[in-house]
Amino acid sequence: MESPSLLLLITLLAFAFKASVAQWTPAFATFYGGSDASDTMGGACGYGNLYNAGYGVNSAALSTALFNNGASCGMCFTITCDASKTQSCKQGTSITITATNFCPPNYALASDNGGWCNPPRQHFDMSQPAWETIAVYQAGIVPVNYRRVPCQRSGGMRFTINGNDYFELVTVANVGGSGVVSQMWIKGSKTDWMVMSRNWGASWQSNAYLNGQSLSFKVQTDDGRVVMADNVAPYNWWFGATYTSWQQF
């Protein structure tokens, strides 16, 4: 049974998360990736093919101020074009995107003239299809308002296992709720639970030898919620494969 102090902590974290999703914040947005969003595949979060990861074309690369060294991967934002500041908005529209990539700074250009993702600017470099939901193509860059929102996902979480013997690199995708993984654990059918460490983006690593064992994962999101996915990968799992659980936030 969870202790009262732990329950209080989880309640406070959940309250803080709900409070954070309610506030609109000004920022700017551009677009990249082409009309089919093909060049948005991959990216700094490590999701690879965004369709396979459950995210599709409604995605964006975040500036340094928002990316948080990869700790924002999987976060969801609703973005609306600020029609009070430009005529390039499509009135009455908004789009909810997932953070899947990093928009690097360009210090050779001024932050208000090409260096859009330079710190401390809050900036979204959206996929072109997502961008064209809220603004006209010709604008190039528009002022927006955004707020963090819970992620709505279809199906369970997906675990892609890469690496080699004694090194499992697991990328977890299609995470609902908060969308942001803050801690992971791994368990083989012959081991106890072991804490994983963030390698980069949405990829977490373990240095155990787990070949020939079915694998379970425990995932914690940044609002304190924990979900256990038992025996997601069978005993004959292999590196490079993706395994989908029934569990979701």
N, C-alpha and C positions, 0 to 999 in steps of 0.2 A: 504494500500500500504506500502511495506517495506521501511524503511528509507534508505538513501544513505549509512549511517554509518554501518547499519546492512548488507546491500548488500556487502559492502567492506569487512566486517569481514568474511562473508560466502565465498567470493571469495578467500580471503587470506587463510582460512582454507582448502579450496579445493585445492589450489595451493600447500600448505604444504603437504597435503595428497598425491598428485600426485608425488611430489618430493621424498617423503619417499618410494614410491613403486619402484622407479627406481634403488636404490642403493643396490648392493650385499654386504652382510656382512658374514664373516666367523663364523662358529659355529661347533658344533659336533652333532651327532645323534645316538641314539640307538633305540631299538624297544621293544614293550611289547604287551600283549593281545592275543597271540596265532594266529595260521594261519587263523582262521576265525574272528579274532578281537573281539571275544565275551567278553573278559575281558576289553575291552575299553569302554563298555557301562556304562552309568552313568558318574561319574567323578565330579570334583570340580566345573565345570561350571553349573551343574544342568540340563543338557539337557536330561538326562535319556537315553532312547533308541535312539541311534544316527541315525538309519534309520528313525524313526518317526519324528525326529527333522530336517531331510533333509540333514544330513551330511554324513551318510554312514560310510565307513571304512577309508576314506582319512582324518585322524585326527591325532592329536599329543597332548601330554602333554608338557607343557612349564616349563622350569626352572624358579626359582624365578626372575631372571633378566629379563625374557620376560613376565612372567605371570601378573605382575603388580597388585597383590592382586585381580585378577579376572577381572580387567578392560580390559584385552586383549581377553576375551572370545568371540568367533565368528570371530576373526581376521583370515585372510587368508594369507598364505605364500607359495611361490614357493621355493622348495628346490631341489638342485642338489648336487650330490656327487662330491667332489673335487678330480678328477682323477690325479691332479698334486702332490697329497700327499699320495695316496694309490692306490693299484692295485685291491682293492675290489669293485670299482665302476662298475656299468653297464653303459658303455660309451654312451653318447648322450641322457641320460634320465633325466627327472625331474618329480616332483610330486607337485601338489598344495594341501595343507592340510588346515584344519580348526583347530584352537585352541579350544579344548574341555575339557582339563583336566590340572591338576597341577602336575608337577614332583617335589616331595619334596626333600630338601637337605638331605644328609646322612653324618653328620659331623663325624661319626665314621670312615669314609674312606677318603683318600686324594682325592682332587678334580680331580687329574689326574690319579687316580687308584680306580675307583668305585664310588666315590662321584661326578658323572658326572653332577648332577643338583645343586651342591653347588654354592652359590654366589661367585664371580660375573660371573660365566660361563653362556654363552648363549647356551642352549642345547634343542634339540627336542627329546622327547621320543615318537617315531612314532608308529602307529599301524603296526603290522608285514606286512600286505599286502602292505601298503604304502611304508614301508622300502624296501621291496623286489622289488619294482619298480626301485629303484635307486642303490641298493647295494646287494651284495651276503649275504645270511643268515649267513654263517660261520664267517663273519667279526666281528659281535657283536657291534662294534662302528666304525664310520667313520667320517672324517672331511667333512663338507658340506659348501656350500654357500647358503644363503637365501636372499629373499627380500619379503617385504610385497606387496601384490597385491589386487586389488578389488575382491570381492567375487561374483561369478556367481551362482545364485540360480534358481531352478525350482519351479514355483508356488509362492504363497504369503507367508507372514510372518505367523508364528504359535504361538499362545498364549495358554499356559497351565496354568490353574488357580487352585491353591491349597490354603490351609489355612482353615479359618472358619469364622463365623460371625464376623464382624468388623476387619477382617484381610484377605486381598486378597494378596496372594503371586503368582505373575505372572512371568512365565519364557517365554521369547520371543526367538524364534529360527528361523532358515532359513532366516536370515537377509542378504540381498544382499548389493552391494556397499561396503562401508567401512566394514560392517559386525559387527561392534562394537557399541553397544548401550551405549550412554553416558547419556541419560536422558529419562524418560518416564512419561507420564501423563495418567490418567484414568478418564472416565466420565460415569456416569450412565445416564439413560434416564430421570432422575428427578434431576440431579445435574449439576453443572458447572464442568469445568476441574479442576482436582486436581493433584498436583505434587506427584509422587511416589519417594521413596528412594530405593537405591540399598540395597538389603538384603545380597546377596552374589552371586558371579559369574554373571550369566545372569538372575538372579531372582530379581524382583522389588516388593516392597510392598506398600499397601495402608491400612489405618486403618479406612476406612469408611464402613458403613453398606449399601451394594449395592444389597442385595438379592431381587429378583423379578424385577430387572431393566435390560434392555439390556445394554451392556457395549461397549464403544468405547475406543480406545487407540491412543495416539499420541507418536510417537517414533522418537527420535533424535539420529543420529549416530555421531561418533567423528569427522567427517569432517563438521559438522554443518547442514547437511541436515535433514529435518523433513518430515515425512509421517504420515498422519492421516488415521486410520482404523476405519471407522464408523460402529457401531452396529455389531461388530464381534461376540459377544456372545449374543444370544437371551435372552429374559426376564427370561426364565426357565433354564438358565445355571446352571451347578453344579460343585462343587469342584472335582478336579481330571480329568476334561475333557479338551481336546485341541480343540481350535477353529482356523480355518484358514481364513485369510483375502484374498482379491483379491489384496491388495496393496503390493508394493515391491519397493525397492530402485533401 
